[in-house]
Amino acid sequence: MAQACLYYTAQEVMEILGVSRAKAYKLVRELNEELAAKGYIITAGKVPKKFLAERLYGMTV
């Protein structure tokens, strides 16, 4: 049984928010820095869906 993906890629963030690729990568990088500061393990170029939803007003997973 396949598990649903827990992360958005920068490409998916770009499509969801309707921003440029550079802006999407910058946002993913900033969110990952925030997670790293809290002691979480991060994956470059990806952001957890749940965390993105928490940080963006009105977004649900």
N, C-alpha and C positions, 0 to 999 in steps of 0.2 A: 504494500500500500504506500503510495507516494505522499509525502508530507507537503502541505502547501508552503510556498516560499514565504519566509519571514521578513525578507528585505526588499526594498525598492532599489533599483539601480539609479544612477544619475540620469540615464536616458528616460526612465519611467517618471522620475521627479520632474524632468523637463516637460514631458507630455502632460502630466497631471496639473502642473501649475501654469503651463503656457509661457515658460520663460526660456531664455537662451540656454544653450548647453553650458556655457561658461558660468552662468548664474546658478544653474542646477548643481554643477560640480562644487561651486563655492558654498552653496547651502549644505550639501552633503558633508563637505569638509568641516564646516563650522559645527554641524550637529555631531559629527564624530569626535571633534575636539572636546565638545561638552560631555559626551559619554565617557571619553578617555579620562577626563578630569575627575569623573565620578568613580573611576576604577573599572569600567567595563572594557571588555575586549572588543575591538572594532574591526571592521573589514573595509579597506579603502575602496571608495567608489560606490559603496552601498550603505544604506541607512535602514535600521529596523522600521517596519511599517508602523508598529505601535508608537514608537517614539516620534516619528514624523507627525502622526495624527495628534499626539499630545501637544506638540509645539505649534501646529498650524490651526488657527481658529476655524471652527466649523467643519473640520475634516474628521471622518470616521473611517475605520478600517473595514 
